[in-house]
Each structure stands twice: as structure tokens, then as C-alpha cells.
Amino acid sequence: MAAPTTKLNFWGVRGSTPTVDPATWRYGGNTPCLELEAPDGTQFILDCGTGLRMLGNRWTAPSGGESQGTHILITHYHWDHIQGVPFFAPLYIEKNEFQFYSFRSEFLGADSLKQVFEAQMAVPYFPVDMSVMNAKRKFQEVDGGESFKIGENKISTRWLNHPHGCLGFRIETTAGTVAYATDNEPGNEKLDESLRELAAGADIFINDAQFSPEQLVSTRKGWGHSSWLEGVKTARQAGAKTLVLFHHDPDSADRTVDSILRQARDEFDSVFAASEGMVITLGAPGEPVQAHMPGTRTALRREVQFQAEVCGLTEGGKEFMEETVVCDLSLQGAMITLKHLPQLQSELQVTMEAPGTNGEKRVQLKGYVVRVDDAAEKGHVAVGVVFTN
């Protein structure tokens, strides 16, 4: 019998405002939205940023579980965490059922969440109001410090340090624990402890990493966000197993996030930078998490035959050098077959012998690993890279 698994899908990872800048394409420009599929069949959605539209376009309703419908956990009411709701197609389908959870705002009072959703679709901000949404909708208020069950899963909430209030969520499933702590600024002793409680022993700790450590103590102090360094500190103190850097700044290009990830990996063993399309799977307790990028965002490739030398780091952090042949090439990257298993979101040095005007020419490229799949050849892996230079 197969071990139960929890699958976490990242649909939006950008903070504050969506981006369409080509320089942010690799990590993605949609604002926060995650989907968690628990072993008992319960489906959770974490936040409703613009990534929610993408989730809706590929919607698969929950097929089992004791809990009815889909459960949507909203951390807070700032635009980047709710702006996908009007564009979430499943809300317009009568057979669907959704239950929303968030806190009572001191500025809005009772039914805060319902008020927020209705207001953003009110005249003159949107052409139709929520009355055209035919799906069944329920709204439940929760407070920081609560714990409750949804299906076989335990949900715990903690207050985070963010203007106007923000909740962090901890979801404990039979296949592992996910702590989701976006939009939090360190420095409040009580709320820092709440964050550590949320992340304690978590298999996956998703943490706000919008600003640099330098920004956090200067120009962005008081804005309600954190840094990669604070995430590493909390993960270490709380005994979290894997840290996922999240809520990337809209002005952070892919290369900036690459640099942040490298610094974090120098300080903590297991770190990923959240990326649109990333899927993280939790298996049996004690097993390492598995992260991969499906092929939905790859470009059209051409078949070629270029001799290449590839250098990089394995999943275990060991350096390798391997000679291979690049067979699939696009303007943005390549699929490369390797014997070694490189670390996802690590950098590869790819030196190819490519044809030039005066014969073959050595081309040196930096490649960023965006996916790792089984290769047709036994004992090999197919590695998708995006070139960054």
C-alpha cells in the first residue's frame, strides 16, 4: 500500500503587486496562492492572490475526504491576497462549495471576510457583484491561537506582525506538516514567538522573504515583511526541516531571487525559493520532501546535437563535472540528460561546442535548474535548465 502524500502546489508567489516583467518570468509574477491536497482528500487553498485565476483555469474539484468542498484560508485582507477572487471561475459554478476562513478585522467588525470580498466587487470597482457567483459559500471567523480539525487535518493559527493584522496557518496532515507564514516582520517578541510556534518541527516552513536584511533595518522597516536571513534564523530555532522563501518583491528580478536563494542555502541545509508551478510532495514521516517543476512553462525546443560539459552541485551538495550531449535547445534553455542528479534551483555551468562562422565555437552558459525528470535512458535524469546569461 502506497504511503499517504501531501501535495503543495504554488500558483502565485509574488508579493504586493503582480508583475509581467520578463525579468521575473522564471519565478513568476502572480500574487500569493497555494493549493494543498491532504492525504484524506481534503483540498485547501492558501490565499487568493492573482495566482487563484491560474488555479481556477486548471481546477479539479476535491474527489474525497470527510470535509465538504474546498477550504480557503485567508491570511489577511490586503489586495495582493484577495484580488484573484473575482477571476476564480469555480466560484461561478453552482455545484461547487467553498468555505472561507479568516479573522474579524478591528476596522470592519463582524463578517469581515464577506465584507471584503463584496466590497472589491461592488460598483464602481467591478462590472458584476458577488450575487453572480453560484457556488455555495460559507464564511468562518477564526482567531490567532486557535486549533481546529478539517477532515483528518489539524489547523492551527497564530498572529503575525503585519499592518492591520495577519494570520499564519499550520496544517498538520498524516503525511507531514506545512507552516504558512507570509507577511510578517520580525522584531515583536511576542509575535516572533508565535511564528516559532507555527514553524515548530514543520516539514515545510513557507516564510516571507520579500526584503533584504539591509532593507529590513532601513528603508523597509515597518512595512510588515521579512528577509531570507530571518527565515533561516526562525527555521533553525523552530527545527523546521525545509524552508521555502516566499512573497518575492515585485522589483526583485529572477537573478536577485537566485542570489537570495544562494545565500540562504549557505546558511541552511534545505531551502527552495517559491516558484510558480513548483510542486512539493510530502511522503511518510522521516522521508525528505520532493520538489519539482512540471513542464507547463517550458518553451518550444529544437532537436540538436551539441557536445557539452556540465558542472554543478548534486542534491547532496557535492560538486560534479560530466560530459554529455545537449539534444533539446530553445532560446531560453535546454533539456540535458545527466547521470548526476543536480539540486533543483541550483546553477549549472554548461559549456557547449556549437557551430560558428569559422567552425565550432565553445559557448559557456549559466543554466538554472527548473525541473528534473526521469530520462529515457536508465540511470540518467532529464534536467531542464533556463539560461541566465
Secondary structure, DSSP 8 states (H G I E B T S, - for coil): -----EEEEEEE-B-SS----GGGTTT----SEEEEE-TTS-EEEE--STHHHHHHHT-------SS-SEEEE----SGGGTTTGGG-GGGG-TT-EEEEEE---TTT-TTHHHHHHHHHTSTTTSSS-GGG--SEEEEEE--TT-EEEETTEEEEEEE---TT--EEEEEEETTEEEEEE-S--S--HHHHHHHHHHHTT-SEEEEE--B-HHHHTTTTTTSS--BHHHHHHHHHHHT-SEEEEESB-TT--HHHHHHHHHHHHHH-SSEEE--TT-EEEE-STTS--EEE--GGG----EEEEEEEEEEEEBTTS-EEEEEEEEEEE-SSEEEEEESS-B-TT-EEEEEEEEEETTEEEEEEEEEEEEEEEE-SSTT-EEEEEEE--
